[in-house]
Amino acid sequence: MAGTPSGARVQLAPEGRANVATGLSVLDHLVTELARAGRFRISLEVAPDATGESVAAAGGALGVAFASLLDAGSGWSLVPADEALAAAALERADEPRLVTNVDFSHVRVGGVAHDVASAFLAELARAAGLNLHVRLLEGDDPQHVLAAVFKAVGAALGQACRPAPSSTKEGS
């Protein structure tokens, strides 16, 4: 079936890196930014298809892969990319959703005319079972804004997928 993921894997790692093939170079780059910021090893491949279906398939596949890793269940971050600054907060939810103030529906980014970022993140949130909030605090350049958003989501996921540090010291 077109748009079906041929593979999606996510592992915790000391240093993030990604092997991504979605058919959209801008999305491949953004998922790599997410992997680096969250310290994940991501492998994602989606069969070539119409842009919207590839984006949904990629977000869904990655969301399913993240669902089993959500150890702490919540995370947040505040991350810059050049002049852009984005925040992300997430938690497990019975009614997953993406809430964001970022809208690129009228801007071409990487040669793609529709809002790839929101479509991808909405599907990732749905498939992972997350209440995901993304806020752009500063930024005008679409490439920098997207990088900040994906880095913020990656860092928040990195926090949510690792055990929370213990608040007590040994021997206390």
Protein Blocks (a to p, Z undefined) as FASTA:
>chain_A
ZZiafbdcddddfbdcddddehpaklmmmmmmmmmmnopadddddddddfklmmmmmmmm
mmmmmmmmmmnopacddddehjbccdddddddfbgcdddfbdcklbceehiabdfklmmm
mmmmmmnopacddddfbdjblklmmmmmmmmmmmmmmmmmpccddfbdehZZ
